[in-house]
Amino acid sequence: MSMINFKINAKSESPTRTIVSARNFKMVIDEPEHLGGDDQGANPVEYLLGALSGCLNVVGHMVAKEMGFDFKGMEIDIEGGLNPAKFLGKPSNERTGYQYINVKIRPNTEMDEDSLKKWVKTVEERCPVSDNIRNATPISITLN
């Protein structure tokens, strides 16, 4: 199968607020007031967790359909913890990003326990966002 490319354009609206255009959609990324923002949108690390939840939802429904389950949806809670020291320019030996991400999925289905275990394992393996978080992805940042 050939590669599918996704693109966005982002413009700085203030020191903390970014407007992102993706296809015909706009996303406001901002920091909460206690981090110097105007709280007009989720912040970047919250969007990362949101992207993970959206991907798990899509893949979860797709896998349930493939497995032939009566699947009525799911609720997803995600929590991640990071040390902000390096982000804030303070000395730290810890990485800047999340130190952990915990995902809790409550599927609305009558699947038995063994089927649910197989389902969640398959969902985790096939979710592109969780793959990107779990594995190093080359990123090239250049000036234009």
C-alpha positions as CSV (number, residue, x, y, z in Angstrom):
1,M,0.0,0.0,0.0
2,S,1.3,3.5,-0.8
3,M,2.1,6.2,1.7
4,I,-0.7,8.6,2.7
5,N,0.6,12.1,3.6
6,F,-1.0,14.5,6.0
7,K,-0.3,18.2,6.2
8,I,-1.1,21.1,8.4
9,N,-0.3,24.8,8.5
10,A,0.2,26.7,11.7
11,K,0.4,30.4,12.5
12,S,1.6,32.0,15.7
13,E,-1.2,34.3,17.0
14,S,0.6,35.2,20.2
15,P,3.5,33.9,22.2
16,T,1.3,31.1,23.6
17,R,-1.5,30.7,21.0
18,T,-1.2,28.9,17.6
19,I,-3.9,28.6,15.0
20,V,-3.6,25.3,13.1
21,S,-5.3,24.6,9.8
22,A,-5.9,21.0,8.9
23,R,-7.8,20.5,5.6
24,N,-10.9,22.7,6.2
25,F,-10.6,22.8,10.0
26,K,-9.1,25.2,12.5
27,M,-7.6,24.2,15.9
28,V,-6.6,26.7,18.6
29,I,-3.7,25.7,20.6
30,D,-3.1,27.8,23.7
31,E,-1.7,27.5,27.2
32,P,-3.8,27.8,30.4
33,E,-3.5,31.1,32.3
34,H,-1.2,29.6,34.9
35,L,1.3,28.9,32.1
36,G,1.1,32.4,30.6
37,G,-1.7,31.7,28.0
38,D,-5.2,33.0,27.5
39,D,-6.7,29.5,27.8
40,Q,-8.5,29.7,24.4
41,G,-7.7,26.1,23.5
42,A,-6.0,22.9,24.7
43,N,-2.2,23.1,25.0
44,P,0.1,21.0,22.7
45,V,0.6,18.1,25.2
46,E,-3.2,17.9,25.8
47,Y,-3.7,17.8,22.0
48,L,-1.3,14.9,21.9
49,L,-3.4,13.0,24.4
50,G,-6.5,14.0,22.4
51,A,-5.0,12.7,19.2
52,L,-4.3,9.4,20.9
53,S,-7.9,9.1,22.1
54,G,-9.2,9.9,18.6
55,C,-7.0,7.3,17.0
56,L,-7.9,4.6,19.6
57,N,-11.6,5.4,18.9
58,V,-11.3,5.0,15.2
59,V,-9.1,1.8,15.4
60,G,-11.3,0.4,18.2
61,H,-14.4,0.6,16.1
62,M,-12.7,-0.8,13.0
63,V,-11.2,-3.8,14.9
64,A,-14.5,-4.5,16.6
65,K,-16.3,-4.5,13.3
66,E,-13.6,-6.8,11.8
67,M,-14.0,-9.2,14.8
68,G,-17.8,-9.2,14.3
69,F,-18.7,-7.6,17.7
70,D,-21.8,-5.6,18.6
71,F,-19.9,-2.5,19.6
72,K,-21.8,0.6,20.8
73,G,-18.7,2.8,21.4
74,M,-16.3,3.5,24.2
75,E,-15.2,6.0,26.7
76,I,-11.5,6.8,27.0
77,D,-9.6,8.4,29.9
78,I,-6.0,9.3,29.3
79,E,-3.5,10.8,31.8
80,G,0.1,11.7,31.2
81,G,2.8,13.1,33.4
82,L,5.8,15.2,32.4
83,N,8.4,17.2,34.3
84,P,8.3,20.8,32.9
85,A,11.8,21.7,34.1
86,K,13.6,21.4,30.7
87,F,10.7,23.0,28.9
88,L,11.0,26.0,31.3
89,G,14.8,26.2,30.7
90,K,15.8,24.7,34.0
91,P,18.5,22.0,34.4
92,S,17.1,18.5,34.2
93,N,18.3,15.1,33.3
94,E,14.8,14.0,32.5
95,R,13.4,14.1,29.0
96,T,11.1,17.0,28.1
97,G,8.1,14.9,27.0
98,Y,5.7,12.6,28.9
99,Q,7.3,10.3,31.4
100,Y,4.2,8.1,31.3
101,I,0.8,7.9,29.6
102,N,-2.0,5.8,31.1
103,V,-5.0,4.9,29.0
104,K,-8.2,3.5,30.4
105,I,-10.8,2.3,27.8
106,R,-14.4,1.4,28.8
107,P,-15.9,-0.3,25.7
108,N,-19.7,-0.5,25.5
109,T,-20.1,-4.0,24.3
110,E,-21.0,-7.5,25.4
111,M,-17.6,-9.0,24.3
112,D,-16.3,-11.7,26.7
113,E,-13.0,-11.1,28.6
114,D,-10.7,-13.1,26.2
115,S,-12.2,-11.3,23.1
116,L,-11.7,-7.9,24.8
117,K,-8.1,-8.7,25.6
118,K,-7.5,-9.7,21.9
119,W,-9.4,-6.6,20.8
120,V,-7.4,-4.1,22.9
121,K,-4.1,-5.8,21.9
122,T,-5.0,-5.5,18.2
123,V,-6.1,-1.8,18.7
124,E,-2.9,-0.9,20.4
125,E,-0.8,-2.6,17.6
126,R,-2.7,-0.8,14.8
127,C,-3.1,2.7,16.2
128,P,-0.7,5.0,14.3
129,V,-0.7,7.7,17.0
130,S,0.2,5.3,19.8
131,D,2.9,3.9,17.5
132,N,4.3,7.4,17.0
133,I,4.4,8.0,20.8
134,R,5.9,4.6,21.6
135,N,8.6,4.7,18.9
136,A,11.1,7.2,17.8
137,T,10.0,9.0,14.6
138,P,12.6,11.0,12.6
139,I,11.7,14.7,12.8
140,S,13.5,17.2,10.6
141,I,13.1,20.9,11.6
142,T,14.5,23.4,9.0
143,L,14.4,27.1,8.5
144,N,12.6,28.3,5.4
